[in-house]
Each structure stands twice: as C-alpha cells, then as structure tokens.
C-alpha cells in the first residue's frame, strides 16, 4: 500500500505510540495522536536499553541523540551476591559498528527525544483527550469513526491503540482478553551519582534481591532493585528511600556501597509492582489494532519492554507498505510479532523467579544469554 493514502489515529503518547507516529509519518501517512494526559509525562527514573532496543531507536532516527543525552556502553557483567564475577554478556552493536551496543537514559529524557521526533516528522498531537466512541465502518473513509472526549470527531483508515497496560481500547475491543497479572516482584528504581568505575551495566543475582546499575549520563547512574513481594501492596512514598537503603545494606561491593551512601532526602526513588500481560492473537479487530504494553507488557528483566514496543511501530509501518490492504497488513503484523513478544514476556517472568534463588545463578545466566541471543536476531 501507499501510506500517503492513509489517515491514522494513534491512541497513547508513550514510547510505543510516539514510535508509531514517527514510523508511520516517515512513510508518508497522515497521523493524529491523542494522549490522555494534558502534558507530555514520562514518569519513572532510568531505563536500560539493550542491543535490540538500540537497533530500534537507530531505525527511528533517535539513537545519536540518545547517546548525547544518555549513556552508551558495551557489555553487561553479572556477579553473584558476594560480588564474584559470573559472566559477561556481550551486547553486539546491532545498529552501527561505530556506536555502543547498549545503554541507559532517564525516562523523561527519552520521552522528550521521541516527542520531538514525532512532532518534527508531522504527527499532529492533541493532549488531554481520549476516544469515547469508535464505530467500525462509520464515516466517509469506510474505516473507523472516532469521537473524542473533547467533543470532536474524525474518520480514520486505521486506529493504532498504544494506550498501555490498562488499555481501555483493549477492554472495548476484546473484553474476553486476559487481565494483567502480578509477577510477585516489586521494582525499586533510583538515580544516584555515578562513580568512575561504573562504565557499563552490572547485575548482582542470587541474593535476597536482584540489583543492577547502569550509567544514564556522564555524572549519574540508574540503580534498579527487584524485590520478591508476595502481595501487590502499596508502600508509602515516605518510606521508599529508607527501604531501598536497607535492601542495599547486605551487599559489600564498593559500587553498591557507594550507591547506598548516595541515597538521601533529595534522591529520586520510585517503587512499582511489576505486572505481566500477553494477549493471544488476534491483536486487531477490523481496523483497530493494539500494540505495545496493551498486548504484551513485560517485567524489565531483559531490558526489552520498551524496545519491543518500538519494534511494533517499525514492523507495523513495514507491513502496511508490503500488504495490499489494511486487513492483510494487520494480520501479518500479529503473526510477525507474537512469538518474539511471547518470548520476552515469558522469559522475563522466569528470570524474575531465578534471579533471587540461591544456587540458580548458572540457570539465570544461561536463560539471560539465550534470550539476548534471540533478541539480537532480526525482527
């Protein structure tokens, strides 16, 4: 198909939605994007970007700015709870042999990079509104008639819903779809000063919690801790810093001692329960398609959740170009993406079970290595 003939609505202004806007306008489509929040908000601390995600950012034209405003590196070390080296995972340079294959960045910074690219590429964005009604086959374009909460309405050839883990579009389209499930772990995240010896990603596994550090800029690093928690309960924000410091106390590795000592009243610390979701195919009904966390939300154990959402956007644009019509493109898209996304969701969940189990360090590193090998393959 010639994408210049398509008018597309993207629902959701997170990473997947913005990437869809970038990929689709880059191939000539006319794209409107609506986002529930009245402002561009990418909450969270840092985000690790593995080689497959680096490749996706490069394909979207975002990676060189990522390197200027985040941090690129090569290699990822795994240590046991005592600090002894277990293995080094290679991070192949999938995007460009001259650019680092791995990295991390602050979430709001990556969000702004994608917003700027989307708007510069011609995406028409409207904040503070969402669809309140979508009628298949309505309107003048024989596609989808969309009514928004701000009282406006328009006709689209395709609606791409990237509205996240708790997608209202998914609830409307597939009321029988599985609900997100709690993984049994909570994610602790903090941004702290970066010691000079932190040059790339380092993980500690096999202890009471799984920890990691990753540079996010010249002066800062991203600290992440995965804690086993039986219940999906809430923890008062006033307790976050003290609890995180307590979890670091048993670890004597100088990197983690420095991270713990850097925590203070001004530290940016976040806690979130981790959830999983994998919706069976099809991911579309008529001319409405779900992508990203709306159909395949994963825990962060492979640093691939955002990346497979970026890949969705690229794959969708490619399938629309190849296919004779929208229905064929959406069917091909689902078949192309499902197995890869299933692997990320299910292997991430298994890694979460292995990473804090004493004696399972070798099983953990073997599964991590195999998963990264698969992710490095073309998508």
Buried (B, 14 or more C-beta within 10 A) or exposed (E): BEBEEBBBBBBBBBBBBBBBBBBBBBBBBBBBBBBBBEEBBBEBBBBBBBBBBBBBBBBBBBBEBBBEBBBBBBBBBBBBBEBEEBBEBBBBBBBEEEBBBBBBBBBBBBBBBBBEBBBEBBBBBBBEBBBEEBEBEBBEBEBBBBBBEEEEBBBBBBBBBBBBBBBBBBEBBBEEBEEBEBBBBBBBBBBBEBBEEBBBBBBBBBBEBBBBBBBBBEEBBBBBBBBBBEEBEEBEEEEBBEBBBEBBEEBEBEBBBBBBEBBEEEBBBBBEBBBBBBBEEBBBEBBBBBBBBBBBBBBBBBBBBBBBBBBBBBBBBBBBBEBEEBEBBBBBBBEBBBEBBBBBBBBBBBBBBBBBEEEBBEBBBEBBEEBBEBBBEEB
